[in-house]
Amino acid sequence: MKLKLKYTMMLLIFLSASSWLFVACSDDDNDVMGAVAINSCQYTAATVTPIWTLVPNSNCDGYIVALYQGTRSNVGALVEEKTFDFRTCSYTFTNLTPSTDYVISTQAIPSASSGFSSAEMYWKEFTTSAK
């Protein structure tokens, strides 16, 4: 009976130590804020209006939204970049070229008190309509 109890205790200690090692080696990057997704992207031949998710707490001071010509795998020239406050969730880019590939990126601006040093970017690819 003692041997069985000793064996069970050793097994529990081993399993506890193993799970502790996995937690200690975590790859979580806690100082990077997650991406701000584009929920809707309405476009015509000459305009696009992305609508992005608002961060619902004080961790975000605003957003950077950029429009590039090209595709996600081949991002081209920057067309326009805008900075918005934390309450704005959409913007209309104008004077686009019909039947052209574009990519929009969104990124949160972490507040100083958030504990985040940067934020991930979100990318949305689209093609403007023909004339």
N, C-alpha and C positions, 0 to 999 in steps of 0.2 A: 504494500500500500504506500509506504514511504517513497519507494522508487517511482511509482506512478505519479505521485504528487510532485516529486522533484522534477521529473521529466516534463510535466505539464507547466510548472513554473518556468523552467528553462525555455520552453517553447513560447510562452507568453512574453518573456523578456526579449527573446530574439525578435518576435513579431513587432513589439513596441519599438525596439531600437531600429528595425528596418524601416518602419513607417516614419520615424523621426528623421532618418537620413533623407528620405524623399522630400520631406517638408523643408529641411535645411538647405537642400540643393535646388530650391524653387527658382525658376527662370522668370518669375513675375517681375515686370518693370513698373514698380509702383509710382514712379515720378513722371510717367507719360500719360496724359489724358487721352481717353478714347476718341475715335473719329466721330465727326458730326455728319450724319448721313443726310443725303438729299432724298427727300420723300417724294417729290414730284418735280418733273422737268418738262415744262410746257414750251414748245418751240414752234416757230413759223419759218418762213424762208429768210427772214432778216432779224428775228429776235429770239431770245431764250429767257425764260423766267424759272430759275431754280428755287425751290422752297425747301429749306433745310430744317433739321430738328433743333429746337432751342434747348440749351442746357438748363434744367429747371432749378438750379441752385446758385449759390454765390461763388462757385468754382470758376466761372467763366466771365471775363470782362468784355468779350465780343467775339467776332468771327472775321476771318480772312477768306474771301471768295475770289478765285481767279479763273479766268477763261483763257484757254490755249487753243490754238489751231492744231489739228492733228488727231491722232488716236491715242488710246491709253498706252499701247505698246510703242508708239512713236510720237511722243508729245513734241509739238512744234513750238512756234513763237508765242510768247505771251501777248494776248490781245488786250486784256484789261484785268486789273486787280483792284479790289475794293475792300476796305475795312469797315465793319459795321459794329454798332453797339450790341449789348447782350440781349436786347429785346427785338431786334430786327431778324426776320426769318426768310426774306425773299428780296430779289432784286431783278430788274430786267436789263439784260445786255442788249444793245441795239446795233444797227449797221453791220449785221453779219452777212456773209456771202451765201446765197442759196446753194443747196446740194453740196455742202462742205462739212467735213468731219471736225468736231470740236470736242474738247474735254474741259469739264469744270472740276475744280478742286475746292473743297471746303476744309477749314481748319479752325478749331476753337483757339481763343487767346486765353490761356489760364490766368486767373487772378493771382496776385502776389500772395494772398493768404491761403490759396488752394493746396499748396504742397506739390503742385505739378510744375515741372521745369519746361515742358513742351507738350505738344498734342499731335496725335496721329492725323494724317490727311485722308480724306475720303475723295474718291475719283468717280466721276460720272461721264460716260462717253455718249455722244449723240450726233446725228447728222441733220442739218437743217433741211427743211422741205424744199422741193423744187419750186421755182416761181410760178 
